[in-house]
Amino acid sequence: MAPTGYALVLESLHETPVDLGCVIYLNLVEGKIMVKKDLFFMSDELRRWWVEERDSKLEIVSEKKDPQRPAKCDAECVYYSTCRG
């Protein structure tokens, strides 16, 4: 979850723990704004997972590895026509 990365940066800069994250989804349905909130606790396990994912992606970039396309793509992906087209 992206907020975990931001929380790690804030913790580093301000030397204060950030234990709660929130993702807010906004959708326009029939002219009305619909809001959905996803609150979650940022556990040590979630922090570790985020750091491992970051390190994995840095390795792909630094070693110029080809990450390959996924076996199945979501048709709503903004890159679908470029990647699968």
Secondary structure as a PSIPRED ss2 file (coil, helix, strand):
# PSIPRED VFORMAT (PSIPRED V4.0)

   1 M C   1.000  0.000  0.000
   2 A H   0.000  1.000  0.000
   3 P H   0.000  1.000  0.000
   4 T H   0.000  1.000  0.000
   5 G H   0.000  1.000  0.000
   6 Y H   0.000  1.000  0.000
   7 A H   0.000  1.000  0.000
   8 L H   0.000  1.000  0.000
   9 V H   0.000  1.000  0.000
  10 L H   0.000  1.000  0.000
  11 E H   0.000  1.000  0.000
  12 S H   0.000  1.000  0.000
  13 L H   0.000  1.000  0.000
  14 H H   0.000  1.000  0.000
  15 E C   1.000  0.000  0.000
  16 T C   1.000  0.000  0.000
  17 P C   1.000  0.000  0.000
  18 V C   1.000  0.000  0.000
  19 D C   1.000  0.000  0.000
  20 L E   0.000  0.000  1.000
  21 G E   0.000  0.000  1.000
  22 C E   0.000  0.000  1.000
  23 V E   0.000  0.000  1.000
  24 I E   0.000  0.000  1.000
  25 Y E   0.000  0.000  1.000
  26 L E   0.000  0.000  1.000
  27 N E   0.000  0.000  1.000
  28 L E   0.000  0.000  1.000
  29 V E   0.000  0.000  1.000
  30 E C   1.000  0.000  0.000
  31 G C   1.000  0.000  0.000
  32 K E   0.000  0.000  1.000
  33 I E   0.000  0.000  1.000
  34 M E   0.000  0.000  1.000
  35 V E   0.000  0.000  1.000
  36 K E   0.000  0.000  1.000
  37 K E   0.000  0.000  1.000
  38 D E   0.000  0.000  1.000
  39 L E   0.000  0.000  1.000
  40 F E   0.000  0.000  1.000
  41 F E   0.000  0.000  1.000
  42 M C   1.000  0.000  0.000
  43 S C   1.000  0.000  0.000
  44 D H   0.000  1.000  0.000
  45 E H   0.000  1.000  0.000
  46 L H   0.000  1.000  0.000
  47 R H   0.000  1.000  0.000
  48 R H   0.000  1.000  0.000
  49 W H   0.000  1.000  0.000
  50 W H   0.000  1.000  0.000
  51 V H   0.000  1.000  0.000
  52 E H   0.000  1.000  0.000
  53 E H   0.000  1.000  0.000
  54 R H   0.000  1.000  0.000
  55 D H   0.000  1.000  0.000
  56 S H   0.000  1.000  0.000
  57 K H   0.000  1.000  0.000
  58 L H   0.000  1.000  0.000
  59 E H   0.000  1.000  0.000
  60 I H   0.000  1.000  0.000
  61 V H   0.000  1.000  0.000
  62 S H   0.000  1.000  0.000
  63 E C   1.000  0.000  0.000
  64 K C   1.000  0.000  0.000
  65 K C   1.000  0.000  0.000
  66 D C   1.000  0.000  0.000
  67 P C   1.000  0.000  0.000
  68 Q C   1.000  0.000  0.000
  69 R C   1.000  0.000  0.000
  70 P C   1.000  0.000  0.000
  71 A C   1.000  0.000  0.000
  72 K C   1.000  0.000  0.000
  73 C C   1.000  0.000  0.000
  74 D C   1.000  0.000  0.000
  75 A C   1.000  0.000  0.000
  76 E C   1.000  0.000  0.000
  77 C C   1.000  0.000  0.000
  78 V C   1.000  0.000  0.000
  79 Y C   1.000  0.000  0.000
  80 Y H   0.000  1.000  0.000
  81 S H   0.000  1.000  0.000
  82 T H   0.000  1.000  0.000
  83 C H   0.000  1.000  0.000
  84 R C   1.000  0.000  0.000
  85 G C   1.000  0.000  0.000
